Amino acid sequence: MKGSQRLFKQAQLVTPGGVNSPVRAFRAVGGTPLFLQRGKGAIVWDVDGASYVDYVGSWGPLIAGHAHPDVVRAVERAAAKGLSFGAPTEAEVEMAELLCKLIPSIEQVRLVSSGTEATMSAIRLARGFTNRSKIVKFEGCYHGHADALLVKAGSGGLTLGQPSSAGVPPETIQHTIVLDYNDETGLQRSFETGGADIAAVIVEPVAGNMNLVAPRTGFLQALRALCTRYGALLIFDEVMTGFRVGSGGAQALYGIEPDLTTLGKVIGGGMPVGAFGGRRDVMQVLAPLGPVYQAGTLSGNPVALAAGLATLKLTQAPRFYDDLTAATRLVCERLTAAAHASGIAFCAQNVGGMFGVYFRDTPPQSFAQVMQCNAATFSAFFHAMLAEGVYLAPSAYEAGFVSSAHGPEEIEKTAAAAARAFASLKDGR
């Protein structure tokens, strides 16, 4: 029995489903999840010593690749001074100043420990600031596992065929309005009928939790205009896109200024860090200044912040995002060429260092179109690529990620693997 099989069997005895986050379980694609042992650059190794070109990247944070020397050194220096204090540290100030500098819409920021914590807190803050109850989200967008946001969500819930969740009382979500992503008409109608009661609209500016779905031209602009007109706050959930699609996140890429922004993933460099921030007048409604309570014992953990600061500094190198975007685009082009050479309906697209692959002729623009993709064919493709030494997200409903460590050698290996994988799909093997 291979190491991953043995460990998975052990894990299922002591952990629900054998995993600590549902999408890791391979339920959507079948088979045994890989138990990974180490990573370096763009490569990971499993417990049996097999290596893979990694396009999961810890689900986005590892924009500079695994175990980057600068990040490892920063973590070692911070850990040697102490793992946690529960008191303010200089690293918290440095991170807050850097985030405010890089994302102009953020005038003040509060550090937390996860993306879920950031979005949950931003929603509470928006309700407290506006004294309104209703929030708007979009089908297929995932904003963490807080009760009010687990309505027609993406990510793991979508992968398991349950885009909502048991255990969430109906009264908890009675104030959550769910609309179609990229549907300006539905958005307009919702505000016209109940805009005075809407505290906030929360959106992934580039959806990444129902695979990658890019915003249509004008959609984000319509969000901004309607929120301004009706006095609602616009929350950009940039947990995934923040510092992944560009230095200023998706809001800089599309020229939109939200009222609040949630961050995670890249700002922790692979360690648990989240943040939410925005307009000063909104942020100052938070305790200890105002009546909206939010707290976290390990918020601003100095070791995690060391990893995040080192990672963010790497991304500020000249041409970092130009090169990352070009590499990601090349991955998409090589995958598409390999599919078309085998006569398979397939397309791919990227926004910055994120990409999506779809077994359909054109990239989807909504949750409904995502669900038209051939998930069974994706599962076969996933396992064919895994056998060739390429590790993709184990779900047809998750975005992929390229790091600055993915060079010509890794991309060429991916292209060659894809050619063989698509050929095997065509032959029915």
C-alpha positions as CSV (number, residue, x, y, z in Angstrom):
1,M,0.0,0.0,0.0
2,K,1.4,3.4,-1.0
3,G,2.1,6.0,1.6
4,S,-0.9,8.3,0.7
5,Q,-3.3,5.4,0.7
6,R,-2.0,4.2,4.1
7,L,-2.2,7.7,5.6
8,F,-5.6,8.4,4.1
9,K,-6.9,5.2,5.7
10,Q,-5.5,6.2,9.1
11,A,-6.8,9.8,8.7
12,Q,-10.4,8.6,8.1
13,L,-10.5,7.0,11.5
14,V,-9.7,10.2,13.3
15,T,-10.7,13.0,11.0
16,P,-14.1,13.5,9.1
17,G,-13.5,12.3,5.6
18,G,-9.8,12.0,6.3
19,V,-9.2,15.7,5.5
20,N,-9.2,19.0,7.3
21,S,-10.8,20.9,4.4
22,P,-13.4,19.2,2.1
23,V,-11.9,20.0,-1.3
24,R,-8.7,18.0,-0.4
25,A,-10.7,14.8,-0.3
26,F,-10.7,14.1,-4.1
27,R,-14.4,13.4,-3.8
28,A,-15.0,15.3,-7.0
29,V,-12.4,13.4,-9.1
30,G,-12.2,10.1,-7.3
31,G,-9.2,8.3,-5.9
32,T,-6.9,8.9,-2.9
33,P,-5.7,12.4,-2.1
34,L,-2.0,13.0,-2.2
35,F,-0.3,13.4,1.1
36,L,2.4,15.9,0.4
37,Q,5.7,16.0,2.2
38,R,7.7,18.9,0.9
39,G,7.9,21.6,-1.8
40,K,10.5,23.6,-3.5
41,G,9.8,26.3,-6.2
42,A,7.2,25.0,-8.5
43,I,7.6,21.3,-7.5
44,V,6.0,19.3,-4.7
45,W,6.8,15.8,-3.5
46,D,4.4,13.3,-2.0
47,V,5.2,10.9,0.9
48,D,6.3,8.3,-1.6
49,G,8.8,10.6,-3.2
50,A,6.9,11.2,-6.4
51,S,7.3,14.8,-7.7
52,Y,4.7,17.0,-9.4
53,V,4.6,20.4,-11.1
54,D,2.2,22.2,-8.7
55,Y,-0.6,24.4,-10.0
56,V,-2.5,24.4,-6.6
57,G,0.2,26.4,-4.7
58,S,-1.6,25.9,-1.4
59,W,-4.7,27.4,-3.2
60,G,-3.0,30.6,-4.2
61,P,-0.7,32.0,-1.4
62,L,2.6,30.7,-2.8
63,I,3.0,33.2,-5.5
64,A,6.8,33.0,-5.2
65,G,6.8,29.2,-5.1
66,H,7.3,26.8,-2.3
67,A,10.0,27.4,0.4
68,H,11.4,30.6,-1.2
69,P,14.7,31.3,0.6
70,D,13.7,34.9,1.6
71,V,10.4,33.7,3.1
72,V,12.0,30.8,5.0
73,R,14.7,33.1,6.4
74,A,12.1,35.7,7.5
75,V,10.1,33.0,9.3
76,E,13.1,31.5,11.0
77,R,14.2,35.0,12.3
78,A,10.7,35.7,13.6
79,A,10.2,32.3,15.2
80,A,13.5,32.6,17.0
81,K,12.1,35.7,18.8
82,G,8.8,34.1,19.9
83,L,5.8,32.5,18.3
84,S,3.1,34.7,19.6
85,F,2.5,37.4,22.2
86,G,-1.1,38.5,22.2
87,A,0.2,42.0,22.2
88,P,1.1,44.5,19.5
89,T,4.3,44.0,17.5
90,E,6.2,46.1,14.9
91,A,5.3,43.6,12.2
92,E,1.6,44.4,12.5
93,V,2.4,48.1,11.9
94,E,4.6,47.3,9.0
95,M,2.0,45.0,7.3
96,A,-0.8,47.6,7.9
97,E,1.3,50.4,6.4
98,L,2.3,48.2,3.4
99,L,-1.3,47.2,2.7
100,C,-2.5,50.8,2.9
101,K,0.3,51.8,0.5
102,L,-0.3,49.1,-2.1
103,I,-4.1,49.3,-2.1
104,P,-5.2,53.0,-2.0
105,S,-8.8,52.2,-1.1
106,I,-7.6,50.9,2.2
107,E,-7.1,53.7,4.6
108,Q,-7.1,51.5,7.7
109,V,-6.9,47.8,8.1
110,R,-7.5,45.1,10.8
111,L,-5.5,41.9,10.7
112,V,-7.1,38.6,11.3
113,S,-6.2,34.9,10.9
114,S,-8.2,33.7,7.9
115,G,-10.2,34.7,4.8
116,T,-13.4,33.5,6.5
117,E,-12.7,35.7,9.5
118,A,-12.1,38.7,7.2
119,T,-15.3,38.4,5.2
120,M,-17.4,37.6,8.2
121,S,-16.0,40.7,10.0
122,A,-16.5,42.9,7.0
123,I,-20.1,42.0,6.7
124,R,-20.7,42.7,10.4
125,L,-18.9,46.0,10.0
126,A,-21.0,47.0,7.0
127,R,-24.2,46.2,8.8
128,G,-23.1,48.1,11.9
129,F,-22.0,51.1,9.8
130,T,-25.2,51.3,7.7
131,N,-27.6,50.1,10.3
132,R,-29.1,47.9,7.7
133,S,-29.5,44.1,7.6
134,K,-29.5,42.8,4.0
135,I,-26.5,41.7,2.1
136,V,-26.1,40.8,-1.6
137,K,-23.8,38.0,-2.8
138,F,-23.6,36.1,-6.1
139,E,-24.2,32.5,-6.9
140,G,-21.1,30.4,-7.1
141,C,-19.0,33.0,-5.2
142,Y,-17.4,31.7,-2.0
143,H,-16.6,34.0,0.9
144,G,-15.7,31.6,3.6
145,H,-17.9,29.3,5.7
146,A,-19.7,31.9,7.9
147,D,-23.4,31.1,8.1
148,A,-24.8,34.2,6.3
149,L,-22.4,33.6,3.3
150,L,-23.0,29.9,2.8
151,V,-25.8,30.3,0.3
152,K,-25.3,29.0,-3.2
153,A,-21.6,29.2,-2.5
154,G,-18.8,27.8,-4.6
155,S,-15.5,26.1,-3.7
156,G,-15.7,22.9,-1.6
157,G,-19.5,23.1,-1.2
158,L,-19.9,23.2,-5.0
159,T,-17.4,20.5,-5.5
160,L,-19.4,18.2,-3.2
161,G,-22.6,19.1,-4.9
162,Q,-23.9,21.1,-2.0
163,P,-23.6,24.8,-2.7
164,S,-25.2,25.6,0.6
165,S,-24.8,23.9,4.0
166,A,-26.7,21.9,6.5
167,G,-26.6,23.4,10.0
168,V,-27.4,27.0,8.8
169,P,-30.8,28.0,10.2
170,P,-33.1,29.7,7.6
171,E,-33.4,32.7,9.8
172,T,-29.6,33.2,9.6
173,I,-29.8,33.7,5.9
174,Q,-33.1,35.4,5.5
175,H,-31.2,38.7,5.0
176,T,-28.9,37.3,2.3
177,I,-29.9,38.1,-1.3
178,V,-28.3,35.8,-4.0
179,L,-28.0,37.1,-7.5
180,D,-26.4,35.8,-10.7
181,Y,-22.7,36.8,-11.2
182,N,-22.3,39.2,-14.2
183,D,-26.0,40.0,-14.3
184,E,-26.4,43.8,-14.2
185,T,-30.1,43.6,-14.9
186,G,-30.8,41.5,-11.9
187,L,-28.6,43.7,-9.7
188,Q,-30.4,46.8,-10.9
189,R,-33.8,45.3,-10.1
190,S,-32.7,44.1,-6.7
191,F,-31.6,47.6,-5.7
192,E,-34.7,49.2,-7.2
193,T,-37.0,47.0,-5.1
194,G,-35.0,47.0,-1.8
195,G,-32.0,49.2,-2.0
196,A,-32.8,51.1,1.2
197,D,-32.3,47.8,3.2
198,I,-29.1,46.6,1.6
199,A,-26.1,47.1,3.9
200,A,-23.5,45.7,1.4
201,V,-22.7,43.9,-1.7
202,I,-19.9,41.4,-1.4
203,V,-18.3,40.0,-4.6
204,E,-15.2,38.2,-5.8
205,P,-14.2,40.8,-8.5
206,V,-12.7,37.8,-10.4
207,A,-14.6,34.7,-9.3
208,G,-12.2,31.9,-8.4
209,N,-14.4,29.5,-6.4
210,M,-16.6,28.2,-9.2
211,N,-13.5,27.9,-11.4
212,L,-12.2,31.2,-12.8
213,V,-15.0,33.5,-14.0
214,A,-14.0,37.0,-15.2
215,P,-16.3,40.0,-14.8
216,R,-18.1,41.2,-17.9
217,T,-17.2,44.7,-19.0
218,G,-19.3,47.1,-17.0
219,F,-20.4,44.6,-14.2
220,L,-18.1,45.9,-11.5
221,Q,-18.7,49.5,-12.6
222,A,-22.5,48.9,-12.2
223,L,-21.9,47.5,-8.7
224,R,-20.0,50.6,-7.7
225,A,-22.5,53.0,-9.1
226,L,-25.5,51.2,-7.5
227,C,-23.9,50.9,-4.1
228,T,-23.0,54.6,-4.2
229,R,-26.5,55.6,-5.2
230,Y,-28.3,53.6,-2.6
231,G,-25.8,54.1,0.3
232,A,-24.7,50.4,0.5
233,L,-21.1,49.5,1.0
234,L,-19.2,47.6,-1.8
235,I,-17.0,44.8,-0.4
236,F,-14.4,43.3,-2.7
237,D,-13.5,39.9,-1.5
238,E,-9.9,39.8,-2.7
239,V,-8.8,37.0,-0.5
240,M,-7.9,35.2,-3.7
241,T,-7.2,38.0,-6.1
242,G,-5.4,40.3,-3.8
243,F,-1.7,40.5,-4.9
244,R,-2.4,37.5,-7.2
245,V,-3.7,39.3,-10.3
246,G,-1.6,42.4,-9.8
247,S,0.1,44.6,-7.2
248,G,-3.1,46.5,-6.3
249,G,-5.4,43.5,-6.6
250,A,-8.4,43.2,-9.0
251,Q,-9.6,46.7,-7.9
252,A,-6.5,48.3,-9.5
253,L,-6.8,46.0,-12.5
254,Y,-10.4,47.1,-13.2
255,G,-10.2,50.6,-11.8
256,I,-12.9,50.2,-9.1
257,E,-12.6,51.6,-5.6
258,P,-14.6,49.5,-3.1
259,D,-15.5,50.7,0.4
260,L,-14.1,47.6,2.1
261,T,-11.6,44.9,0.9
262,T,-10.9,41.5,2.4
263,L,-7.5,39.9,2.0
264,G,-5.8,36.6,2.7
265,K,-3.7,33.9,1.0
266,V,-0.8,35.9,-0.6
267,I,-0.5,38.3,2.4
268,G,0.4,35.3,4.6
269,G,2.9,33.8,2.1
270,G,1.4,30.3,2.9
271,M,0.7,30.9,6.6
272,P,-2.7,31.8,8.2
273,V,-3.3,35.5,7.8
274,G,-6.3,37.5,6.7
275,A,-7.2,41.2,6.8
276,F,-10.1,43.5,6.1
277,G,-9.8,47.2,5.5
278,G,-11.2,50.3,3.7
279,R,-12.5,53.7,4.3
280,R,-11.4,55.3,7.5
281,D,-14.9,56.4,8.6
282,V,-16.1,52.8,8.2
283,M,-13.2,51.2,9.9
284,Q,-13.4,53.5,12.9
285,V,-16.8,52.0,13.8
286,L,-14.8,48.9,15.0
287,A,-14.0,48.3,18.6
288,P,-12.3,49.7,20.6
289,L,-13.3,52.9,18.8
290,G,-16.9,52.0,18.0
291,P,-19.7,49.6,18.7
292,V,-18.9,46.8,16.2
293,Y,-17.0,44.1,18.0
294,Q,-14.3,42.0,16.4
295,A,-11.4,40.3,18.1
296,G,-8.8,37.5,17.6
297,T,-6.3,36.1,20.1
298,L,-3.7,35.2,17.4
299,S,-4.5,38.1,15.0
300,G,-1.4,39.6,13.5
301,N,0.8,36.6,14.5
302,P,4.4,37.7,14.1
303,V,5.6,34.5,12.4
304,A,2.8,34.5,9.9
305,L,3.3,38.2,9.2
306,A,7.0,37.6,8.6
307,A,6.1,35.2,5.8
308,G,3.6,37.6,4.3
309,L,5.8,40.6,4.4
310,A,8.7,38.7,2.8
311,T,6.3,37.4,0.1
312,L,4.8,40.9,-0.6
313,K,8.3,42.4,-0.9
314,L,9.2,39.8,-3.6
315,T,6.1,40.8,-5.6
316,Q,7.3,44.4,-5.8
317,A,10.3,43.4,-8.0
318,P,10.3,45.1,-11.4
319,R,8.2,43.2,-14.0
320,F,7.1,40.6,-11.4
321,Y,3.4,40.7,-12.4
322,D,4.2,41.1,-16.1
323,D,6.2,38.0,-16.1
324,L,3.8,36.1,-13.9
325,T,0.9,37.0,-16.2
326,A,2.8,36.0,-19.3
327,A,3.8,32.6,-17.8
328,T,0.1,31.9,-16.8
329,R,-1.1,32.9,-20.2
330,L,1.4,30.6,-21.8
331,V,0.2,27.7,-19.6
332,C,-3.3,28.4,-20.8
333,E,-2.2,28.6,-24.5
334,R,-0.2,25.3,-24.3
335,L,-3.1,23.4,-22.6
336,T,-5.6,24.7,-25.2
337,A,-3.3,23.8,-28.1
338,A,-2.9,20.3,-26.7
339,A,-6.6,19.8,-26.4
340,H,-7.4,21.1,-29.8
341,A,-4.8,18.9,-31.4
342,S,-6.8,15.9,-29.9
343,G,-10.1,17.4,-31.1
344,I,-11.4,17.9,-27.5
345,A,-13.8,20.8,-26.6
346,F,-11.7,22.8,-24.2
347,C,-10.7,26.3,-23.4
348,A,-8.6,28.2,-20.8
349,Q,-8.1,31.7,-19.6
350,N,-6.1,33.7,-17.0
351,V,-6.3,36.9,-15.1
352,G,-2.9,37.6,-13.7
353,G,-1.5,34.6,-12.0
354,M,-4.9,32.8,-11.8
355,F,-6.2,30.5,-14.5
356,G,-9.3,28.4,-15.3
357,V,-9.6,25.3,-17.5
358,Y,-13.0,24.4,-18.9
359,F,-14.3,21.4,-20.9
360,R,-16.5,23.6,-23.2
361,D,-15.8,25.8,-26.2
362,T,-15.9,29.2,-24.5
363,P,-15.1,30.4,-21.0
364,P,-18.1,30.6,-18.7
365,Q,-19.5,33.9,-17.5
366,S,-21.9,32.6,-14.8
367,F,-22.5,29.8,-12.4
368,A,-25.0,28.3,-14.8
369,Q,-22.5,28.2,-17.6
370,V,-19.8,26.7,-15.2
371,M,-22.2,23.9,-14.5
372,Q,-22.4,23.1,-18.3
373,C,-18.7,22.1,-18.3
374,N,-18.0,18.4,-18.5
375,A,-17.0,17.5,-14.9
376,A,-16.5,13.8,-15.7
377,T,-14.1,14.6,-18.5
378,F,-12.2,16.9,-16.2
379,S,-11.9,14.1,-13.6
380,A,-10.3,11.8,-16.2
381,F,-8.0,14.7,-17.3
382,F,-7.0,15.4,-13.7
383,H,-5.9,11.8,-13.1
384,A,-4.1,11.6,-16.5
385,M,-2.2,14.8,-15.6
386,L,-1.4,13.5,-12.1
387,A,0.0,10.3,-13.6
388,E,2.2,12.5,-15.8
389,G,3.5,14.4,-12.8
390,V,1.3,17.5,-13.0
391,Y,-0.9,18.5,-9.9
392,L,-4.0,20.5,-10.7
393,A,-6.8,21.4,-8.4
394,P,-8.8,18.2,-7.7
395,S,-12.1,19.8,-8.8
396,A,-13.6,21.2,-12.0
397,Y,-14.8,24.2,-9.9
398,E,-11.5,25.6,-8.6
399,A,-9.1,28.1,-10.2
400,G,-5.4,27.2,-10.7
401,F,-2.4,29.2,-9.8
402,V,1.0,29.8,-11.3
403,S,4.0,31.1,-9.3
404,S,7.1,33.0,-10.3
405,A,9.0,29.7,-9.9
406,H,7.1,28.2,-12.9
407,G,9.7,28.6,-15.6
408,P,10.1,27.3,-19.2
409,E,11.1,23.8,-18.0
410,E,7.9,23.4,-15.8
411,I,5.7,24.8,-18.5
412,E,7.2,22.6,-21.2
413,K,6.7,19.5,-18.9
414,T,3.1,20.6,-18.4
415,A,2.5,21.0,-22.1
416,A,4.0,17.6,-22.9
417,A,1.9,16.0,-20.1
418,A,-1.2,17.6,-21.4
419,A,-0.6,16.4,-25.0
420,R,-0.4,12.8,-23.7
421,A,-3.4,13.3,-21.3
422,F,-5.7,14.7,-24.0
423,A,-4.7,11.9,-26.4
424,S,-5.6,9.4,-23.8
425,L,-9.0,11.0,-23.3
426,K,-9.6,10.9,-27.1
427,D,-8.7,7.2,-27.2
428,G,-10.9,6.5,-24.2
429,R,-8.1,5.1,-22.2
